[in-house]
Amino acid sequence: MDDLEFRTRAFSNPLDEQEDFRAAADASPERRQLLGELNEFEKDLQRTLMAVDIPGGLKRKLNQHARPASPLRSRRFLALAASLVVATGLALNLFLQPGLSAQDLALHDELVEHMHQEAPSFDNRMDIDINNDSGISWNEIETILAAAGTSLKTPEELAALHMIFARLCGLGGSRSAHLVARGEHGPISIIFIRTAPVSRGVELRDDRFQGRIIPVNEGNMAVIGEKNEPLDRYESMLRDNIEWSI
Amino acid sequence: MSKSTVHGRNNSDSDRRKRYEALVDELYQDVFRYAFWLTRNKGIAEDLVQETFLRAWRAFDSLQNQKAAKAWLFTILRRENARLYERYRPELVDIDDVSVAEDDTGEPDHRQKQVELHQAIMRLDKDYRDPLLLQVIGGFSGKEIADILDLNNNTVMTRLFRARSKLKNILVPEDDAEDADNDLTDKITD
């Protein structure tokens, strides 16, 4: 094995255990030195690549994919429960919010359920001292928005918000962007859902959250916060800024 | 349906779930690490890992050989990344955001070296970064990497060579190895 081949193999895989490579390494002090340096570098490389914070609770979430449905979650019970919920929702919400379609109410119910599912993730972030929380970078926000088929015309206003959560979520059968900013009284969710626009603004009915689903051009936007959170300024900031890019 | 059939199916479901959970337990951390370095974005990496394991669970019966599980998961992850994220995402990564876990040495010099290496890996072109991640995080051989990336083995070895050369040159720019490495890589064909 000549020096060129040895060097190529040493850089390609310093941990190569093949006999011909090991014999070639022992053939000269220079080769042993090079391999020694590369092995030291390899330790640093391994240490750096493995030093990634694994998100807390990730394993539990992954195991849930295989979680068997409990009897109450079985298809039949779920269908029955869903029809009761929809019927109740329709009766209640149509009474309180006339002019909404069944699709509008289904999106409302899905959104409320989604908020409660995701709440533990962003509630945790609210507990972190703001001085120690650099938040989610604007690059990441733009990435999530783009993947959901949206963008903002004047992102500077939104960039001033302290974002603590940004994720793609499945809502209304499409990929949606779910962002969460720190509000005065708790987390404020800003959600862009690329589905057929609701017939008109849908007020959220929930014990914890308040907010609205608003039709915006070719999709929907929701701004949702705690009961005492003023949300109007966020709505007006966002509704004229959103662009659907797909 | 007879009682024994139902019982048998429950056993089978339970066994399938246990094997899946064992797979998660063994591999989820490496899959997340690979997702992080591939996307260079923690939020997207987490979503990607969830999508990967969801698809793995749905197609779990197609996994015949447990030894191939890691390559199978990494391949699903790469495909989902291409399908869901890659085409939407220009290079919007903040390479100076070094928010990785600290190693257990805690020594300032070590930490500084790790930060520099982290940033150097972030800067590395995807063609070079990808086989390196598969080798170091995945523990795959050149042949396995070639299969995953759909490249030939020589190309993989060349890219691994260049990846390490470039990282060393970024970290030690005064190293005169750069010229020598460039000379060498010119003699290697993809």
Interface residues (C-beta under 8 A of the other chain):
Chain A: L4 R7 T8 R9 F11 S12 N13 P14 L38 F41 E42 D44 L45 Q46 R47 T48 L49 M50 A51 V52 D53 I54 P55 L58 K59 K61 L62 N63 H65 A66 P68 I136 S137 N139 E140 E142 T143 I144 A146 A147 A166 R167 L168 R175
Chain B: D13 R16 R17 Y20 E21 V24 D25 Y28 Q29 F32 R33 F36 W37 N41 K42 G43 I44 E46 D47 V49 Q50 F53 L54 W57 L84 Y85 Y88 R89 L92 V93 D94 D97 S99 V100 A101 E102 D103 K113 Q114 L117 H118 I121 L132 L133 Q135 V136 I137 G142 M157 T158 L160 F161 R164 S165 L167 K168 D181 L184 K187 I188
